[in-house]
Amino acid sequence: MTNATDPDKPAEGAGESLDFIRTIVTDDVKAGKNAGRVQTRFPPEPNGYLHIGHAKSICLNFGIAKQFGGKCNLRFDDTNPTKEDVEYVDSIKEDIRWLGFDWDDREFYASDYFEQLYEWAEHLIKTGKAYVDSLEADKMREYRGTLTEPGKPSPDRDRPPQESLDLFRRMRAGEFPDGALVLRAKVDLASPNFNMRDPILYRIRRAHHHRTGDKWLIYPMYDWAHGQSDAIEGITHSICTLEFENHRPLYDWFLDNIPAPCHPQQIEFARLNLTYTMMSKRKLLRLVQDGYVSSWDDPRMPTLSGLRRRGYTAAAIREFADRIGVAKRDSIVDVALLEHCVRDDLNASAPRVMAVLRPLKVVLENYPEGQVEHFELPAHPDNPEMNMRKIPFSRVLYIEHDDFMEDPPKKFFRLAPGREVRLRGGYFIKCNSVVKDPVTGEILELRCSYDPATRGGVAPDGRKVKVTIHWVSADHAIEAEVRLYDRLFSDPDPGADREGVDWTSLINPNSLEVLKGCKLEHTAAGAEPESRWQFERIGYFCADRRDSKPGALVFNRTVSLKEDNWRKG
């Protein structure tokens, strides 16, 4: 549900249908649970850029907080310094704000709580529920058992609490090398849930942290830090994706065995999976590092910064999140639905302009040399507030190369020798002859005539033409580079595990085509970076927010029109 007057402003009531999570929250509020208070959080790990899947979680967490008069925190779960960077922190904050949400003064980090997490880890050791283990990683995996066999205790599992406490403090002090010791919780080695088989709480890792510097030599595991951070912040509903469902028993066990100030309720929902789209941050990072794409914000990437650069609007992404809803089981959503939401939003807001991407010169032999006249066309057919635009018309024009065929098939109704077409908002023109390169045979220009009686596109004698094509005046056109982006993957499920198939082999080799020397009507000359336009008969385009500058315009194709009639004839 978008706002027609401001496509980047949330519409009232957007995303407030009563899904199963909102039903739980509604019941909790009615029952007076948490004193009727609702507090959520969005907890990204700063190890990559946010993607379209994160948008679903952002809309859900911030949306629920707003709907129930609560608050939503932004918390960075920054527990792995080897993969985290300030660049990611900054990009995440920028993307969330662009999407239309704000956390006010509630910006937190798991690293804010490192001292408290450490104290609670000592509490588990003192109460006999955690121990320092010296098993090597391979041995530890072996000792944890299999799906059909329970785990067996490490030789260190019954280490006296005071000894574990001493070793843990010495781990913090840096007396042992990386990997020498870990702290494990003493839970249930026979549990069918592997997360409960004495999970690791802390590992030794000498790495510079983007916030704490070199203060810490031991770092908490995500499972240990996450739930406790929720409790410290007073989160009431810890909403996460379905892959954490098996982690919920451990989430609860930790909170039940420390003096936590509260016990948040973890609720899982199905993550977003999109056709033709890769969602793994690890694989997205490889796309960037190995040069398959130019950057995290490459317009082919499913990152929010990439979608924004391509021309997607925040309102369209919120509308998409609202439409797909919140489910309990994983499924795959057709990316066409996302494209439909973008197309709908841009159709209502994008000004129109004529653009010729593959120019073919047309000379109107019977049009007076030096004469220029102007036609008026609406900047938007359904929005009179955008006013009219004046389009200059002259003897030499450019039309789309695809709009002409010298020897057309039966169902091709555009321009051909001896055939008439209507110029958008202008005259009927007829092709009289074709000028070719004498060596290559390439078509260089068309010699045509215009009918001066058909100004406005209507013939007084009632004759009809089947096709209207777009055009620009050669003397008044502006030049631009146009980048035609397509789906990055040619396979509908590039993230699926396939034996013997490298997922990079599924990358679409035609995901980007760069066209230089494109001709646009002069009204686009002042296109600001990130401004969005409809190129008539072609699609929706956005002036590139990084590369487009006055006098050197660069446009990215956001999405095609619903029907590419200009290509189909």
C-alpha positions in Angstrom: 0.0 0.0 0.0 1.9 3.1 -1.3 1.3 6.8 -1.0 0.5 8.1 -4.5 1.7 11.6 -3.8 5.0 10.5 -2.2 6.1 7.0 -3.2 8.8 6.9 -0.5 6.4 7.7 2.3 4.6 4.8 4.1 0.9 4.7 3.7 -1.2 4.7 6.8 -2.1 1.1 7.8 0.5 -0.5 5.5 1.5 -4.0 6.7 -1.0 -4.2 9.5 -3.0 -7.3 8.4 -3.4 -9.7 11.3 -0.8 -12.4 10.5 0.0 -15.2 13.0 2.8 -13.1 14.7 0.5 -10.1 15.1 -2.2 -12.4 16.5 0.3 -13.6 19.2 1.2 -10.0 20.0 -2.4 -9.0 20.1 -3.2 -11.8 22.5 -0.2 -10.9 24.7 -1.3 -7.3 24.9 -4.9 -8.3 25.8 -3.6 -10.6 28.5 -1.4 -7.9 30.0 1.8 -9.9 29.3 4.9 -7.7 29.8 2.5 -5.1 31.3 1.1 -4.6 27.8 4.4 -3.4 26.5 5.7 -4.3 23.0 9.4 -4.1 22.2 11.0 -5.6 19.1 14.4 -5.3 17.5 16.1 -5.7 14.2 19.4 -7.4 14.9 21.7 -7.6 11.8 25.2 -8.9 11.8 27.5 -6.2 10.3 29.2 -8.7 8.0 27.5 -7.7 4.7 25.0 -5.4 3.1 21.2 -5.8 3.7 19.3 -7.6 1.0 15.6 -7.8 0.0 15.1 -10.7 2.5 16.1 -8.4 5.4 13.5 -5.9 4.2 10.8 -8.3 5.1 12.2 -8.6 8.7 12.7 -4.8 8.9 9.1 -4.1 7.9 7.8 -6.8 10.3 9.8 -5.7 13.4 9.4 -2.0 12.9 5.8 -2.4 11.7 4.7 -4.4 14.7 6.3 -1.9 17.1 4.5 1.0 15.4 1.1 -0.9 15.2 1.1 -1.7 18.9 2.5 1.6 20.2 5.8 0.0 21.0 9.4 0.5 20.1 11.9 -1.3 17.8 15.6 -1.3 18.5 18.4 -1.5 16.0 21.0 -3.8 17.4 24.1 -5.0 15.7 25.1 -8.5 16.7 28.8 -7.8 16.3 30.3 -10.9 17.8 32.7 -12.0 15.0 35.3 -9.3 14.4 37.0 -11.2 11.6 34.0 -10.6 9.3 32.6 -7.3 10.5 33.3 -3.8 9.3 32.2 -0.2 9.9 31.3 -0.1 6.2 28.6 -2.6 6.8 27.3 -0.8 9.9 27.0 2.5 8.0 25.3 0.8 5.0 22.8 -1.0 7.2 21.8 2.3 8.9 21.5 4.1 5.6 19.3 1.3 4.1 16.9 1.1 7.0 16.4 4.9 7.0 15.9 4.8 3.2 13.3 2.0 3.6 11.3 4.4 5.8 12.1 3.4 9.4 14.0 4.9 12.3 15.2 3.6 15.7 15.5 7.1 17.3 18.1 6.8 20.1 17.9 3.0 20.4 21.1 2.0 18.5 22.7 -0.8 20.3 25.5 -3.4 19.8 26.1 -6.8 21.3 29.6 -5.5 22.0 27.9 -3.0 24.4 27.1 -6.0 26.6 30.4 -8.0 26.4 31.1 -7.4 30.1 27.7 -8.5 31.2 27.8 -11.5 28.9 31.1 -12.4 30.4 29.7 -12.1 34.0 26.8 -14.4 33.1 29.2 -16.9 31.6 31.0 -17.0 34.9 27.7 -17.5 36.6 27.1 -20.6 34.5 30.5 -21.9 35.4 30.0 -21.3 39.1 26.6 -23.1 39.0 28.1 -26.1 37.2 26.4 -25.4 33.9 29.5 -24.5 31.8 33.0 -25.7 31.6 36.3 -25.0 29.8 37.0 -27.6 27.1 40.4 -28.4 25.5 39.1 -30.8 22.8 40.3 -30.0 19.3 37.6 -29.0 16.8 37.6 -32.3 15.0 37.4 -34.3 18.2 34.6 -32.1 19.5 32.5 -32.8 16.4 33.2 -36.5 16.8 32.2 -36.4 20.5 28.9 -34.6 19.7 27.5 -37.8 18.1 25.3 -38.3 15.1 21.7 -38.1 14.2 21.2 -41.6 15.4 23.7 -41.7 18.3 24.0 -39.4 21.3 27.1 -37.4 22.0 29.6 -38.5 24.6 31.1 -36.3 27.3 34.4 -34.5 26.7 37.1 -35.6 29.2 36.8 -32.0 30.5 33.1 -32.0 31.0 33.4 -32.8 34.7 36.2 -30.3 35.3 35.6 -28.7 38.7 33.9 -25.3 38.4 36.8 -23.5 40.1 39.3 -24.9 37.6 37.1 -23.9 34.7 36.6 -20.5 36.2 40.4 -20.0 36.5 41.0 -21.2 32.9 38.2 -18.9 31.6 39.7 -15.9 33.3 43.1 -16.8 31.9 41.6 -17.2 28.4 40.3 -13.6 28.8 43.8 -12.5 29.9 45.4 -13.9 26.8 47.4 -16.8 28.3 46.4 -19.3 25.6 46.7 -19.3 21.8 43.7 -19.1 19.5 41.7 -22.3 19.4 43.4 -23.9 22.5 40.3 -23.7 24.7 36.6 -22.9 24.5 33.9 -22.4 27.0 30.9 -24.8 26.6 27.5 -25.0 28.2 26.7 -28.2 30.0 23.3 -29.0 28.6 22.2 -32.4 27.1 24.5 -34.6 25.0 21.6 -37.0 24.3 19.3 -34.3 22.9 18.1 -35.0 19.3 18.7 -31.2 18.9 22.4 -30.8 18.1 22.2 -27.2 19.4 21.7 -28.5 22.9 24.7 -30.9 22.8 27.0 -28.7 24.9 27.3 -25.7 22.6 30.3 -23.4 22.6 29.8 -20.1 24.4 33.2 -18.5 23.9 36.3 -19.0 21.7 39.7 -17.4 21.8 40.2 -15.0 18.9 42.8 -12.4 18.6 41.2 -10.0 16.2 40.6 -6.3 16.1 37.0 -5.4 16.8 35.5 -2.3 15.0 34.2 -0.9 18.3 36.1 -2.5 21.2 39.5 -2.5 19.5 41.9 -5.0 21.0 40.3 -5.1 24.5 38.8 -8.6 24.1 40.7 -11.8 23.3 37.7 -14.0 23.7 34.4 -13.5 21.8 30.9 -14.8 22.5 29.2 -17.1 20.0 26.1 -15.7 18.3 23.7 -18.0 20.2 25.1 -16.9 23.6 25.1 -13.2 22.8 21.7 -12.9 21.0 19.1 -14.0 23.6 21.0 -12.3 26.4 21.2 -9.0 24.4 17.4 -9.3 23.9 16.9 -9.7 27.7 19.2 -6.7 28.5 17.2 -4.5 26.1 13.8 -5.7 27.5 12.7 -7.1 24.2 9.2 -8.7 24.5 9.0 -10.5 21.2 12.2 -11.7 19.6 11.1 -12.2 16.0 13.5 -14.2 13.8 13.5 -16.4 10.7 12.7 -20.0 10.6 16.3 -21.3 10.6 16.5 -20.3 14.3 13.5 -22.5 15.2 15.9 -25.3 16.4 17.9 -22.7 18.4 14.9 -21.7 20.4 15.3 -24.4 23.1 18.9 -23.1 23.7 17.7 -19.5 23.6 15.3 -20.4 26.5 17.8 -22.6 28.3 20.3 -19.8 28.5 17.7 -17.3 29.8 16.4 -19.8 32.3 19.8 -20.4 33.8 21.1 -16.9 34.3 19.7 -14.0 36.3 18.3 -12.3 33.2 16.1 -9.2 33.8 13.4 -10.7 31.5 12.6 -13.6 29.2 11.7 -12.6 25.7 9.6 -14.8 23.6 11.2 -16.1 20.4 8.9 -16.4 17.4 10.0 -17.7 14.0 8.6 -16.9 10.6 9.5 -18.0 7.1 12.4 -16.2 5.5 12.0 -14.6 2.0 13.1 -16.7 -0.9 12.8 -15.2 -4.4 13.2 -16.9 -7.7 16.2 -16.0 -9.8 17.8 -14.4 -6.6 20.6 -15.4 -4.3 20.1 -14.6 -0.7 23.2 -16.1 0.9 25.4 -13.3 2.3 28.5 -15.5 1.9 27.8 -16.0 -1.8 26.8 -12.4 -2.3 30.2 -11.5 -0.8 31.9 -13.8 -3.3 30.1 -12.2 -6.2 31.7 -8.9 -5.1 35.1 -10.2 -4.2 35.5 -12.3 -7.4 34.3 -9.5 -9.6 31.1 -11.0 -10.9 29.5 -7.7 -10.0 31.1 -4.3 -9.5 30.1 -3.7 -5.9 27.6 -4.5 -3.1 25.3 -1.8 -4.7 25.6 -3.1 -8.2 22.1 -2.8 -9.6 22.0 -6.5 -10.3 22.4 -7.3 -6.6 19.4 -8.1 -4.4 20.9 -5.8 -1.7 18.7 -2.8 -0.7 21.5 -0.5 -1.9 21.6 -2.3 -5.2 17.8 -2.2 -5.7 17.8 1.5 -4.7 20.5 2.2 -7.3 18.6 0.3 -9.9 15.6 2.6 -9.2 13.4 0.5 -6.9 11.4 2.7 -4.5 11.2 2.1 -0.8 7.4 2.3 -1.0 7.4 -0.5 -3.6 9.5 -2.8 -1.4 7.3 -2.1 1.6 4.3 -2.9 -0.5 5.9 -6.2 -1.6 6.7 -7.1 2.0 3.0 -6.4 2.9 1.7 -8.5 -0.1 3.8 -11.6 0.6 2.7 -11.6 4.3 4.2 -13.6 7.1 4.1 -17.4 6.9 5.2 -20.3 9.2 6.8 -22.4 6.4 9.4 -21.6 3.8 8.3 -21.1 0.2 9.7 -19.4 -2.9 8.1 -16.1 -4.1 8.1 -15.3 -7.8 10.4 -12.3 -8.3 7.8 -11.1 -10.8 5.6 -10.0 -7.8 8.4 -7.7 -6.7 8.7 -6.3 -10.2 5.0 -5.9 -10.3 5.0 -3.8 -7.1 7.8 -1.6 -8.5 6.1 -1.2 -11.8 2.8 -0.2 -10.1 4.5 2.4 -8.0 6.6 3.9 -10.8 3.6 3.9 -13.2 1.9 6.3 -10.8 4.8 8.5 -10.1 7.4 8.5 -12.9 7.3 11.3 -15.5 7.3 10.3 -19.1 10.1 10.9 -21.6 10.9 9.6 -25.1 14.3 7.9 -25.4 15.8 6.2 -28.3 18.3 3.5 -27.1 19.6 2.3 -30.5 19.2 5.3 -32.7 18.4 5.2 -36.4 18.5 8.5 -38.3 15.4 9.6 -40.2 15.5 12.5 -42.6 12.1 14.0 -43.6 12.8 15.0 -47.1 9.7 17.2 -47.5 10.1 19.0 -44.1 11.6 22.5 -44.4 15.2 22.8 -43.5 15.8 24.8 -40.4 12.2 24.7 -39.3 11.4 23.7 -35.7 7.9 23.3 -34.2 6.8 22.0 -30.8 4.3 19.4 -29.7 2.8 19.3 -26.2 2.6 16.0 -24.4 1.7 15.4 -20.8 4.6 14.7 -18.4 2.3 12.1 -16.9 -1.0 11.0 -18.5 -2.9 10.7 -15.2 -1.3 13.4 -13.1 -2.0 16.9 -14.5 0.0 18.5 -11.7 3.1 17.4 -13.6 2.0 19.8 -16.4 2.8 19.5 -20.1 6.2 19.1 -21.8 7.1 20.7 -25.1 8.8 18.4 -27.6 10.7 20.0 -30.5 10.2 18.5 -34.0 12.6 19.1 -36.9 13.7 17.7 -40.3 16.1 15.1 -38.8 14.9 12.7 -36.2 16.0 9.5 -34.4 13.8 6.5 -34.1 14.5 3.1 -32.5 16.4 0.8 -34.8 14.1 -2.0 -33.8 11.1 0.0 -35.1 12.3 -0.5 -38.7 12.7 -3.6 -40.9 13.6 -3.5 -44.5 12.0 -6.8 -45.2 9.4 -7.3 -42.4 7.6 -10.5 -41.6 3.8 -10.6 -41.9 3.1 -9.5 -38.3 5.6 -6.6 -38.1 3.5 -3.4 -38.2 6.1 -0.8 -37.6 8.1 1.2 -40.2 9.2 -0.5 -43.4 9.7 0.7 -47.0 6.5 2.2 -48.4 4.7 1.9 -45.1 3.3 4.6 -42.8 3.5 4.9 -39.0 2.5 7.6 -36.5 5.1 9.5 -34.6 4.0 9.8 -31.0 2.3 13.2 -30.6 3.4 14.2 -34.1 2.7 13.3 -37.7 2.3 10.3 -40.0 5.6 9.5 -41.7 6.3 7.2 -44.7 9.6 5.5 -45.5 10.6 6.2 -49.1 14.2 4.8 -49.2 17.0 3.3 -47.2 20.6 4.5 -47.1 23.2 1.8 -46.4 26.9 1.5 -45.9 28.2 0.5 -49.3 30.8 -1.9 -47.7 28.9 -3.5 -44.8 25.3 -3.1 -46.0 24.5 -1.6 -42.6 21.4 0.6 -42.6 22.7 4.2 -41.9 19.5 6.3 -42.3 16.0 6.4 -43.7 14.6 8.8 -46.2 11.0 9.5 -45.3 8.3 12.0 -45.9 5.7 13.4 -43.5 2.1 14.3 -44.1 1.6 17.9 -42.8 -2.2 17.3 -42.6 -1.7 14.7 -39.8 -0.4 17.0 -37.1 -1.5 15.5 -33.8 -1.5 12.0 -35.2 -4.9 12.1 -37.0 -5.4 11.8 -40.8 -8.3 14.0 -42.1 -9.1 11.5 -44.8 -9.7 8.8 -42.1 -6.8 6.5 -43.0 -5.4 4.5 -40.2 -2.0 3.2 -39.1 -1.5 0.3 -36.8 1.5 1.5 -34.8 2.7 4.6 -33.0 6.5 4.9 -32.4 8.6 7.2 -30.3 11.2 9.5 -31.6 13.5 12.5 -30.7 14.6 15.5 -32.7 18.3 15.1 -33.7 19.2 18.7 -33.1 17.6 18.8 -29.7 18.4 15.4 -28.3 20.6 14.9 -25.3 23.0 11.9 -25.1 23.1 9.4 -22.3 24.6 6.1 -21.4 21.9 3.5 -20.7 22.5 0.3 -18.7 20.1 -2.5 -19.4 20.1 -4.7 -16.3 18.5 -8.1 -16.3 18.3 -10.8 -13.7 21.7 -11.8 -12.4 20.9 -15.5 -12.5 19.4 -17.5 -15.4 18.2 -20.3 -13.0 15.0 -19.8 -10.9 16.7 -21.3 -7.9 20.4 -20.5 -7.9 20.8 -21.1 -4.2 19.8 -24.8 -4.5 22.5 -27.4 -3.7 23.2 -29.3 -6.9 25.8 -32.1 -7.0 28.6 -31.2 -9.3 27.2 -27.8 -10.2 29.0 -24.6 -9.2 26.4 -22.0 -8.5 28.5 -19.3 -10.3 27.8 -21.2 -13.6 24.2 -20.1 -13.2 25.1 -16.4 -13.6 23.3 -14.9 -16.5 26.0 -13.8 -19.0 23.5 -11.2 -20.4 22.7 -9.6 -17.1 24.1 -6.2 -18.2 24.2 -4.5 -21.6 25.7 -1.0 -21.8 24.4 1.3 -24.5 26.3 4.5 -25.3 25.1 7.4 -27.4 21.4 6.9 -26.6 19.2 9.9 -27.6 16.7 11.3 -25.1 14.3 14.2 -25.4 15.7 17.4 -23.9 13.3 17.3 -20.9 15.5 14.7 -19.3 18.6 16.9 -19.4 18.2 18.0 -15.8 17.7 14.5 -14.5 18.9 14.4 -10.9 20.7 11.3 -9.6 18.2 8.7 -8.4 15.3 10.4 -10.3 13.0 7.9 -11.9 11.5 8.1 -15.4 9.4 6.1 -17.8 11.0 5.8 -21.2 7.8 5.6 -23.3 7.3 2.2 -24.8 10.5 0.8 -23.2 10.4 0.7 -19.4 11.2 2.5 -16.2 14.7 3.9 -15.7 16.6 5.7 -12.9 19.5 8.1 -13.2 22.4 6.3 -11.5 23.0 7.7 -8.0 26.7 7.1 -8.3 27.7 7.8 -11.9 25.1 10.1 -13.4 26.1 13.8 -13.6 24.9 16.9 -15.4 26.2 16.6 -19.0 27.1 12.9 -18.5 23.8 11.2 -17.7 23.7 7.5 -16.9 20.4 5.7 -16.6 19.7 2.2 -15.2 16.8 0.1 -16.4 14.7 -0.6 -13.3 12.1 -2.8 -14.8 10.5 -3.2 -18.2 6.9 -2.2 -19.0 4.3 -4.7 -18.3 4.1 -5.6 -21.9 7.2 -5.0 -24.1 5.0 -4.2 -27.1 7.7 -2.0 -28.6 9.9 -5.1 -29.0 7.1 -7.5 -30.1 5.8 -5.3 -32.9 
